[in-house]
Amino acid sequence: MSVLTVSRAYSTSEACLEFVAVNLPLIINILADLNRTELHKCKQYNAINGYNYRAFFKLHELQHHNPTDPDLVVDLLVYVLAPRDAHILLSQQDKTNATALEIVLGGGGNTFSQIRFGHKGSPLRTKASAGLLSPIDPLPVRVRIYSDGQLRIYAGNLTGEPFMETMMPGRNSSGLSYVSFTTWGTALAKWFYDCPLPLNATNGTVMIDGSELVQEYDGKQRLMDHLKAVPRWIDPPVNFTGVQISHMFVQGFVYDQTTDLIELSGAMGLSWQDPRYRWNASDFDNETVVGDVCHMIWTPAFETLSLFTGPFSLCFLSQEGTVIVEIEEFSWVNFCTLPHSYRWPYDVNACQLQLLAASHERNVPIRVAMAMVLFDPDFEQSEWSIKTIGKHEYEQTITPYGQQPMLEMHIELIRKSDIHSVSIYPSYFGK
């Protein structure tokens, strides 16, 4: 049995840095912006993570911003690809200010849209708009602002009634000279701006609803569609080599002798090989890694017997069929009775944590790399300390589900006797 003597030399940042160092090439590929969709005759701007207006474009320098109506100050057509939280800012200067006009599309997780007066300002108009945005289908948006302060926004259907409309405070819109785009949180928004307005040859009215756009899917999107077509397996692959716990960062440890419960909590990374998801990168614009696939691939289902909880928050898949999964928050619990002892407060105890993932027809071995079991300096949250922690990786053991592989962590505990020294050795003993 492999045994690890607990060391508190690792901090949270050091543990994260080590994980990043090991997986840096994969992370770089995943985070790269690989969706190069372009719309004909438009300029493109990518608003990457964060609520920051970084680039400002002068309206009078845009090739296709030429309001034909003398009462129009702004007549802007843009397209946006985003899962949520697309923001447009129209301002007098090339910076944010309290008198700018902000338009939010698909805010609140793509549930509402809003017009605000000022950057992060008070809402002038709010409208429920569940599912308005899409990361695949471009949404056409036309913004028309008149000299009297009237604002009309068209989204999707540009020839019908306005999607939203309101009046600007003070009815003064003549100073709007710049436009900027951004997003919110971790969302990525692709903006296509300075787009020409298609005209009807007979009367010059706009005749566009977005349906005439031809979407050219890039390699990443075609790969995602390919993976979606793979059957949803309920078992691991044939000759499965098992699930490897590649790192475990323990942030909390509690032993409650009143309930006989022991708990480890923290973050964990898993990996395994699944050749059923392999692909030829040359068929998908040399895409070698894809993320956000937890809902598409087979993942181990830990049995309730294990008393282990923790959702798969990040799932990455490489062209060789390597799966890397991150559990950002896990809790691992078991019952562990304290034996009767007269050595208080110098008690010791031995406990086990078990992890089992049963499947329909095939076994799911689980292994752990003990060298990558790391501890937060302040992980102990009770009057007990972990002295050593070891593992036993059973290839076959008796479980309620028959003979199954199982991972067992063996933990040796000692009571923190120093916290009881005051009651054992009162201060007057030394006088």
KERO-234202 format. One record per residue (C-alpha): residue number from 1; residue in three letters; y, x, z. Coordinates in Angstrom, 3 decimals, decimal comma, always signed. Each point is the difference from the previous one (the first is absolute). Last residue first. Layout:
N
R num residuo       c2       c1       c3
R NUM     ALA        Y        X        Z
...
END
This chain:
431
R num residuo       c2       c1       c3
R 431     LYS  +27,507   +4,838  +40,325
R 430     GLY   -2,332   -0,106   -3,030
R 429     PHE   -1,833   -3,077   +1,148
R 428     TYR   +3,382   -1,764   +0,372
R 427     SER   +0,198   -0,446   -3,800
R 426     PRO   -3,004   -2,271   -0,160
R 425     TYR   -3,060   +1,475   -1,723
R 424     ILE   -2,198   -2,798   -1,279
R 423     SER   +2,767   -2,552   -0,621
R 422     VAL   +2,301   +2,575   -1,577
R 421     SER   -2,845   +1,519   -2,019
R 420     HIS   -0,739   -3,280   -1,773
R 419     ILE   +1,938   +0,823   -3,197
R 418     ASP   -1,727   +3,385   -0,053
R 417     SER   -3,435   -1,585   -0,321
R 416     LYS   +0,560   -1,007   -3,598
R 415     ARG   -3,445   -1,527   -0,416
R 414     ILE   -2,332   +1,696   -2,428
R 413     LEU   -1,426   -1,413   -3,197
R 412     GLU   -2,671   +1,247   -2,441
R 411     ILE   +0,091   -1,844   -3,319
R 410     HIS   -2,916   -0,367   -2,402
R 409     MET   +0,952   -1,428   -3,417
R 408     GLU   -2,809   -1,833   -1,794
R 407     LEU   -0,163   -0,494   -3,742
R 406     MET   -2,707   -2,354   -1,213
R 405     PRO   -2,541   -0,158   -2,817
R 404     GLN   -2,080   -3,196   -0,008
R 403     GLN   -3,482   -1,148   +1,007
R 402     GLY   +0,264   -3,717   +0,641
R 401     TYR   +3,203   -2,063   +0,113
R 400     PRO   +0,031   -0,289   +3,795
R 399     THR   -0,172   +3,820   -0,040
R 398     ILE   -2,850   +2,515   +0,255
R 397     THR   +0,954   +3,403   -1,340
R 396     GLN   -0,160   +1,746   -3,353
R 395     GLU   +2,096   +2,885   -1,340
R 394     TYR   +1,651   +0,260   +3,397
R 393     GLU   +3,150   +2,124   +0,077
R 392     HIS   +0,482   +1,120   +3,593
R 391     LYS   +3,472   +1,098   +0,934
R 390     GLY   +1,809   +1,854   +2,741
R 389     ILE   +3,035   -0,390   +2,247
R 388     THR   +0,737   +2,229   +2,966
R 387     LYS   +2,134   -0,215   +3,142
R 386     ILE   +1,750   -3,291   -0,746
R 385     SER   +2,291   -0,840   +2,886
R 384     TRP   +0,059   -3,002   +2,350
R 383     GLU   +2,893   -1,414   +2,032
R 382     SER   +1,160   -2,050   -2,999
R 381     GLN   +2,117   +0,442   -3,130
R 380     GLU   -1,238   +3,281   -1,467
R 379     PHE   +1,523   +0,550   -3,477
R 378     ASP   +3,054   +1,930   +1,112
R 377     PRO   -0,538   +3,202   -2,017
R 376     ASP   -1,339   -2,033   -2,934
R 375     PHE   -3,565   +0,995   -0,751
R 374     LEU   -1,793   +1,275   -3,084
R 373     VAL   -3,498   -0,637   -1,338
R 372     MET   +0,102   +2,046   -3,207
R 371     ALA   -2,367   +2,731   +1,215
R 370     MET   -2,463   -2,755   +0,934
R 369     ALA   -0,440   -1,027   -3,648
R 368     VAL   -1,571   -3,445   +0,385
R 367     ARG   -2,987   -1,642   -1,651
R 366     ILE   -0,963   -3,572   -0,837
R 365     PRO   -3,183   -0,898   -1,910
R 364     VAL   +0,176   -3,383   -1,803
R 363     ASN   -3,507   -1,189   -0,881
R 362     ARG   -0,810   -2,219   -2,926
R 361     GLU   -1,095   -3,630   -0,571
R 360     HIS   +2,568   -2,332   +1,586
R 359     SER   +2,183   +2,414   +1,909
R 358     ALA   +0,366   +1,063   +3,634
R 357     ALA   +2,897   +2,150   +1,107
R 356     LEU   -0,565   +1,409   +3,501
R 355     LEU   +2,288   +1,912   +2,321
R 354     GLN   -0,896   +0,661   +3,626
R 353     LEU   +2,094   +1,309   +2,884
R 352     GLN   -1,837   +1,615   +2,889
R 351     CYS   +0,857   +0,734   +3,611
R 350     ALA   -0,802   +2,696   +2,570
R 349     ASN   +1,633   -0,005   +3,428
R 348     VAL   +1,344   +2,461   +2,523
R 347     ASP   +1,429   -0,675   +3,429
R 346     TYR   +2,034   +2,552   +1,948
R 345     PRO   +2,043   -2,619   +1,864
R 344     TRP   -2,530   -1,105   +1,095
R 343     ARG   -3,235   +1,985   +0,280
R 342     TYR   -2,004   -2,730   +1,735
R 341     SER   -1,256   -1,395   -3,263
R 340     HIS   -1,236   -3,321   -1,341
R 339     PRO   +0,021   +0,222   -3,778
R 338     LEU   +3,075   -1,224   -1,893
R 337     THR   -1,086   -2,470   -2,655
R 336     CYS   +1,039   +0,602   -3,608
R 335     PHE   +0,635   -2,948   -2,319
R 334     ASN   +1,340   +0,867   -3,423
R 333     VAL   +3,276   +0,044   -1,937
R 332     TRP   +1,421   +1,575   -3,162
R 331     SER   +3,526   -1,094   -0,989
R 330     PHE   +1,469   +1,051   -3,330
R 329     GLU   +3,544   +0,235   -1,385
R 328     GLU   +0,978   +1,688   -3,277
R 327     ILE   -3,452   -0,203   -1,552
R 326     GLU   +0,196   +2,157   -3,136
R 325     VAL   -2,513   -0,089   -2,835
R 324     ILE   -0,943   +2,640   -2,553
R 323     VAL   -2,506   -0,950   -2,718
R 322     THR   -1,373   +2,631   -2,372
R 321     GLY   -1,365   -1,536   -3,210
R 320     GLU   +0,661   +3,025   -2,194
R 319     GLN   +3,130   -1,661   -1,471
R 318     SER   +1,554   -0,240   +3,449
R 317     LEU   +0,448   -3,038   +2,250
R 316     PHE   +2,523   -0,504   +2,808
R 315     CYS   -0,094   -2,657   +2,730
R 314     LEU   +2,739   -0,490   +2,599
R 313     SER   +0,098   -2,533   +2,871
R 312     PHE   -3,732   -0,433   +0,632
R 311     PRO   +0,110   -2,244   +3,066
R 310     GLY   -0,986   +1,205   +3,483
R 309     THR   -2,517   -1,376   +2,497
R 308     PHE   -3,094   +1,594   +1,543
R 307     LEU   -2,062   -1,910   +2,566
R 306     SER   -3,074   +1,549   -1,679
R 305     LEU   -2,023   -3,205   +0,373
R 304     THR   +2,661   -1,682   -2,144
R 303     GLU   -1,471   +1,871   -2,953
R 302     PHE   +2,210   +2,304   -2,028
R 301     ALA   +0,277   -1,195   -3,606
R 300     PRO   +0,038   +3,055   -2,258
R 299     THR   +2,261   -0,248   -3,056
R 298     TRP   -0,899   -1,047   -3,536
R 297     ILE   +2,970   +0,013   -2,331
R 296     MET   +2,689   -2,370   -1,271
R 295     HIS   +1,869   -1,206   +3,112
R 294     CYS   +0,479   +3,503   +1,392
R 293     VAL   +1,285   +1,191   -3,394
R 292     ASP   +3,659   +0,748   +0,753
R 291     GLY   -0,169   +3,504   -1,458
R 290     VAL   -1,034   +1,611   -3,285
R 289     VAL   -0,950   +3,566   -0,833
R 288     THR   -0,867   +1,834   -3,239
R 287     GLU   +2,190   -1,804   -2,540
R 286     ASN   -0,223   +2,062   -3,182
R 285     ASP   +1,582   -2,748   -2,171
R 284     PHE   -2,856   -2,370   +0,865
R 283     ASP   -2,841   +0,902   -2,373
R 282     SER   +0,585   +3,724   +0,596
R 281     ALA   -0,630   -0,584   +3,726
R 280     ASN   -3,634   -0,972   -0,624
R 279     TRP   -0,967   -2,333   +2,803
R 278     ARG   -2,146   -0,059   +3,131
R 277     TYR   -0,159   -3,169   +2,103
R 276     ARG   -3,785   -0,371   +0,194
R 275     PRO   -0,189   +3,669   +1,022
R 274     ASP   +0,855   -0,877   +3,627
R 273     GLN   +0,508   +3,088   +2,158
R 272     TRP   +1,334   -0,230   +3,544
R 271     SER   +3,109   +0,564   +2,086
R 270     LEU   +1,438   -1,165   +3,306
R 269     GLY   +3,261   +0,701   +1,841
R 268     MET   +0,776   -1,119   +3,547
R 267     ALA   +2,957   -0,906   +2,163
R 266     GLY   +0,176   -0,655   +3,742
R 265     SER   -1,975   -1,754   +2,702
R 264     LEU   -2,895   +0,919   +2,298
R 263     GLU   -1,182   -2,530   +2,552
R 262     ILE   -2,366   -0,057   +2,979
R 261     LEU   -0,775   -3,248   +1,819
R 260     ASP   -1,830   -0,329   +3,322
R 259     THR   +2,321   -2,887   +0,969
R 258     THR   +1,158   +1,428   +3,355
R 257     GLN   -0,827   +3,528   -1,176
R 256     ASP   +2,687   -0,148   -2,669
R 255     TYR   -0,268   +3,059   -2,234
R 254     VAL   +2,930   +0,411   -2,375
R 253     PHE   +0,641   +2,429   -2,846
R 252     GLY   +2,921   -0,204   -2,450
R 251     GLN   +1,377   +1,957   -2,939
R 250     VAL   -3,258   +1,399   -1,337
R 249     PHE   +0,456   +1,389   -3,510
R 248     MET   -3,251   -0,210   -1,933
R 247     HIS   -0,563   +1,872   -3,223
R 246     SER   -2,534   +0,071   -2,835
R 245     ILE   -2,167   -2,762   +1,406
R 244     GLN   -2,634   +0,309   -2,723
R 243     VAL   -1,776   -3,077   -1,351
R 242     GLY   -3,481   +0,478   -1,425
R 241     THR   -1,963   +1,747   -2,727
R 240     PHE   -0,808   -3,216   -1,875
R 239     ASN   -3,119   +0,432   -2,118
R 238     VAL   +0,790   -3,296   -1,787
R 237     PRO   +3,583   -1,152   +0,514
R 236     PRO   +1,231   -1,801   +3,136
R 235     ASP   -0,781   -3,719   +0,337
R 234     ILE   +2,033   -3,200   -0,380
R 233     TRP   +1,390   +0,998   -3,417
R 232     ARG   +2,971   -1,829   -1,490
R 231     PRO   -0,771   +0,444   -3,702
R 230     VAL   +2,322   +2,323   -1,997
R 229     ALA   +2,572   -2,008   -1,983
R 228     LYS   +2,764   +0,722   +2,523
R 227     LEU   -0,649   +3,701   -0,558
R 226     HIS   +0,729   -0,319   -3,713
R 225     ASP   +3,181   -1,978   +0,647
R 224     MET   +1,137   +2,749   +2,369
R 223     LEU   -0,783   +2,594   -2,677
R 222     ARG   +1,988   -1,946   -2,596
R 221     GLN   +2,941   -0,099   +2,412
R 220     LYS   -0,208   +3,734   +0,631
R 219     GLY   -0,358   +0,866   -3,654
R 218     ASP   +3,123   -1,874   -1,057
R 217     TYR   +0,150   -3,613   -1,040
R 216     GLU   +2,379   -0,709   -2,863
R 215     GLN   +1,587   -3,361   +0,806
R 214     VAL   +1,320   -1,763   -3,073
R 213     LEU   +3,068   -1,986   +0,932
R 212     GLU   +0,265   -3,311   -1,866
R 211     SER   -0,811   -2,000   +3,140
R 210     GLY   +3,086   +1,239   +1,866
R 209     ASP   +1,914   -3,268   -0,264
R 208     ILE   +2,364   +0,880   -2,827
R 207     MET   +2,212   -2,075   -2,271
R 206     VAL   +3,595   +0,911   +0,821
R 205     THR   +2,485   -2,058   -1,972
R 204     GLY   +1,575   +1,397   -3,153
R 203     ASN   +0,027   -3,315   -1,850
R 202     THR   -2,013   +0,555   -3,131
R 201     ALA   -1,564   +3,437   +0,330
R 200     ASN   -1,135   -0,601   +3,594
R 199     LEU   +0,891   +3,111   +1,898
R 198     PRO   -2,065   +2,587   +1,851
R 197     LEU   +2,160   +1,462   +2,821
R 196     PRO   -0,136   +3,783   -0,118
R 195     CYS   -1,376   +1,861   +3,015
R 194     ASP   +2,164   +2,380   +1,999
R 193     TYR   -2,588   -0,145   +2,790
R 192     PHE   -3,742   +0,321   +0,474
R 191     TRP   -0,772   +0,337   +3,707
R 190     LYS   -3,305   +1,148   +1,450
R 189     ALA   -0,298   -0,925   +3,668
R 188     LEU   -2,281   +1,861   +2,416
R 187     ALA   -0,546   -1,607   +3,414
R 186     THR   -0,382   +2,246   +3,052
R 185     GLY   +2,877   -1,458   +1,981
R 184     TRP   +2,622   -1,737   -2,134
R 183     THR   +1,128   +0,302   -3,618
R 182     THR   +2,981   +1,394   -1,899
R 181     PHE   +2,311   -0,584   -2,939
R 180     SER   +3,628   +0,801   -0,788
R 179     VAL   +2,792   -1,587   -2,021
R 178     TYR   +3,619   +1,117   -0,244
R 177     SER   +3,351   -1,507   -1,057
R 176     LEU   +0,519   -3,175   +2,022
R 175     GLY   +3,775   -0,142   +0,520
R 174     SER   +0,609   -3,239   -1,899
R 173     SER   -2,210   -2,048   +2,299
R 172     ASN   +2,580   -1,816   +2,084
R 171     ARG   -0,754   -3,532   +1,156
R 170     GLY   +1,021   +1,003   +3,545
R 169     PRO   -3,598   -0,274   +1,070
R 168     MET   -2,285   +0,019   -3,049
R 167     MET   -1,222   -3,396   -1,127
R 166     THR   -3,692   -0,935   -0,281
R 165     GLU   -2,904   -0,300   -2,408
R 164     MET   -3,748   +0,466   +0,120
R 163     PHE   -2,819   -0,375   -2,548
R 162     PRO   +2,560   -1,343   -2,457
R 161     GLU   -1,144   -2,990   -2,068
R 160     GLY   -1,892   +0,694   -3,180
R 159     THR   +0,429   +2,658   -2,709
R 158     LEU   -0,847   +3,145   +1,964
R 157     ASN   -3,374   -1,216   +1,264
R 156     GLY   -1,339   +2,825   +2,113
R 155     ALA   +3,061   +0,541   +2,184
R 154     TYR   +3,532   -1,225   -0,706
R 153     ILE   +2,780   +0,863   +2,441
R 152     ARG   +3,394   -1,710   -0,101
R 151     LEU   +3,083   +1,167   +1,876
R 150     GLN   +3,406   -1,733   -0,034
R 149     GLY   +2,769   +2,272   +1,233
R 148     ASP   +2,802   -1,345   -2,215
R 147     SER   -0,457   +2,940   -2,382
R 146     TYR   -3,588   -1,004   -0,700
R 145     ILE   -3,199   +1,737   +1,054
R 144     ARG   -3,189   -0,244   -2,056
R 143     VAL   -3,188   +1,754   +1,151
R 142     ARG   -3,077   -0,309   -2,220
R 141     VAL   -3,451   +0,821   +1,350
R 140     PRO   -3,139   +0,443   -2,099
R 139     LEU   -3,145   +0,481   +2,113
R 138     PRO   -2,444   +2,561   -1,370
R 137     ASP   -3,688   -0,882   +0,528
R 136     ILE   -2,067   +2,671   +1,755
R 135     PRO   +1,644   +0,793   +3,366
R 134     SER   +0,920   -3,699   +0,340
R 133     LEU   +3,002   -1,739   +1,509
R 132     LEU   +0,638   -3,711   +0,567
R 131     GLY   -3,158   -0,609   +2,058
R 130     ALA   +1,705   -2,202   +2,604
R 129     SER   +3,625   -0,729   -0,905
R 128     ALA   +1,678   -1,820   +2,907
R 127     LYS   +3,773   +0,132   -0,570
R 126     THR   +2,883   +1,511   +1,924
R 125     ARG   +3,697   -0,115   -0,934
R 124     LEU   +3,105   +1,681   +1,381
R 123     PRO   -1,884   +2,238   +2,405
R 122     SER   +2,083   +2,254   +2,258
R 121     GLY   -0,040   +3,671   -0,828
R 120     LYS   -2,620   +2,729   -0,204
R 119     HIS   +2,347   +1,470   -2,648
R 118     GLY   +2,715   -2,607   -0,390
R 117     PHE   -0,103   -3,680   -0,875
R 116     ARG   -3,650   -0,917   -0,259
R 115     ILE   -2,037   -1,983   -2,538
R 114     GLN   -3,581   -0,711   +1,054
R 113     SER   -3,577   -0,363   -1,182
R 112     PHE   -3,058   -1,112   +1,975
R 111     THR   -3,773   +0,510   +0,362
R 110     ASN   -0,783   +3,319   -1,694
R 109     GLY   -0,878   +1,817   +3,245
R 108     GLY   +3,212   -1,045   +1,714
R 107     GLY   +2,140   +0,611   -3,066
R 106     GLY   -1,074   -0,963   -3,499
R 105     LEU   +3,376   +0,573   -1,640
R 104     VAL   +2,990   +1,155   +2,062
R 103     ILE   +3,442   -0,029   -1,636
R 102     GLU   +2,817   +1,951   +1,641
R 101     LEU   +3,695   -0,403   -0,833
R 100     ALA   +2,287   +2,750   +1,262
R  99     THR   +2,916   -0,665   +2,346
R  98     ALA   -1,486   +1,688   +3,099
R  97     ASN   -0,739   +3,247   -1,767
R  96     THR   -2,730   +1,947   -1,793
R  95     LYS   +0,974   +2,817   -2,311
R  94     ASP   +1,069   +0,579   -3,593
R  93     GLN   +3,000   -2,278   +0,450
R  92     GLN   +0,872   -3,659   -0,655
R  91     SER   -3,537   -1,169   +0,631
R  90     LEU   -2,976   -1,860   -1,462
R  89     LEU   -3,238   +0,641   +1,920
R  88     ILE   -3,442   -1,134   -1,177
R  87     HIS   -3,035   -0,053   +2,333
R  86     ALA   -3,716   -0,544   -0,728
R  85     ASP   -2,015   -0,737   +3,151
R  84     ARG   -3,524   -0,821   -1,228
R  83     PRO   -2,921   +1,094   -2,208
R  82     ALA   +2,375   +1,495   -2,556
R  81     LEU   +0,572   +0,062   -3,755
R  80     VAL   +3,597   -0,879   -0,856
R  79     TYR   +1,837   -0,953   -3,152
R  78     VAL   +3,782   +0,099   -0,415
R  77     LEU   +2,653   -2,002   -1,827
R  76     LEU   +3,645   +0,328   +1,098
R  75     ASP   +2,980   -2,189   -0,794
R  74     VAL   +2,761   +1,032   +2,397
R  73     VAL   +3,699   -0,862   -0,180
R  72     LEU   -0,392   -3,179   -2,080
R  71     ASP   +3,071   -2,162   -0,645
R  70     PRO   +0,595   +1,623   -3,399
R  69     ASP   -3,541   -1,036   -1,062
R  68     THR   -1,563   +2,684   -2,175
R  67     PRO   -0,938   +2,233   +2,929
R  66     ASN   -0,880   +3,436   -1,392
R  65     HIS   -2,547   +1,773   +2,181
R  64     HIS   -2,420   +1,265   -2,633
R  63     GLN   +1,008   +3,658   -0,220
R  62     LEU   +0,692   +0,403   +3,694
R  61     GLU   +3,141   +2,045   +0,542
R  60     HIS   +2,111   -3,012   +1,041
R  59     LEU   -2,523   -0,842   +2,737
R  58     LYS   +0,133   +3,416   +1,593
R  57     PHE   -3,426   +0,903   +1,410
R  56     PHE   -0,586   +0,941   +3,640
R  55     ALA   -3,043   +1,992   +1,123
R  54     ARG   -1,208   +0,430   +3,600
R  53     TYR   +0,154   -3,500   +1,484
R  52     ASN   -2,377   +0,511   +2,920
R  51     TYR   -2,394   -2,487   +1,617
R  50     GLY   -3,092   +2,158   -0,089
R  49     ASN   -2,908   +0,830   -2,223
R  48     ILE   +0,763   +0,689   -3,656
R  47     ALA   +2,397   -1,837   -2,288
R  46     ASN   -1,017   +1,030   -3,505
R  45     TYR   +2,683   -0,301   -2,693
R  44     GLN   -0,706   -0,758   -3,654
R  43     LYS   +2,358   -0,472   -2,951
R  42     CYS   -0,664   -2,900   -2,311
R  41     LYS   -0,509   -0,134   -3,779
R  40     HIS   -3,749   -0,628   +0,228
R  39     LEU   -1,431   -0,476   +3,458
R  38     GLU   -1,835   +2,920   +1,522
R  37     THR   -3,048   +0,185   +2,252
R  36     ARG   -0,521   +3,501   +1,334
R  35     ASN   -2,117   -0,816   +3,101
R  34     LEU   -1,088   +3,381   +1,312
R  33     ASP   +2,410   +0,497   +2,881
R  32     ALA   -1,796   +2,703   +1,934
R  31     LEU   -0,966   -1,046   +3,533
R  30     ILE   -3,711   -0,049   -0,731
R  29     ASN   -0,056   +3,315   -1,829
R  28     ILE   +1,961   +1,741   +2,741
R  27     ILE   -2,255   -1,506   +2,671
R  26     LEU   -3,126   +1,299   -1,722
R  25     PRO   +1,329   +3,538   -0,336
R  24     LEU   +1,175   -0,057   +3,668
R  23     ASN   -3,277   -1,202   +1,557
R  22     VAL   -0,837   +2,958   +2,259
R  21     ALA   +3,650   +0,865   +0,631
R  20     VAL   +0,879   -3,632   +0,723
R  19     PHE   -2,767   -0,268   +2,603
R  18     GLU   +1,124   +3,231   +1,638
R  17     LEU   +3,618   -1,164   +0,018
R  16     CYS   -0,976   -3,304   +1,623
R  15     ALA   -1,880   +1,777   +2,783
R  14     GLU   +2,890   +2,379   +0,552
R  13     SER   +2,493   -2,879   +0,157
R  12     THR   -2,023   -1,883   +2,594
R  11     SER   -0,352   +3,098   +2,150
R  10     TYR   -3,118   +2,112   +0,151
R   9     ALA   -0,721   +2,433   +2,812
R   8     ARG   -1,475   -2,640   +2,260
R   7     SER   -3,546   +1,383   -0,100
R   6     VAL   -3,163   -1,945   +0,737
R   5     THR   -3,182   +2,043   -0,115
R   4     LEU   -1,912   -1,182   -3,037
R   3     VAL   -3,767   -0,376   -0,023
R   2     SER   -2,383   -0,181   -2,970
R   1     MET   -3,417   -1,315   +0,951
END
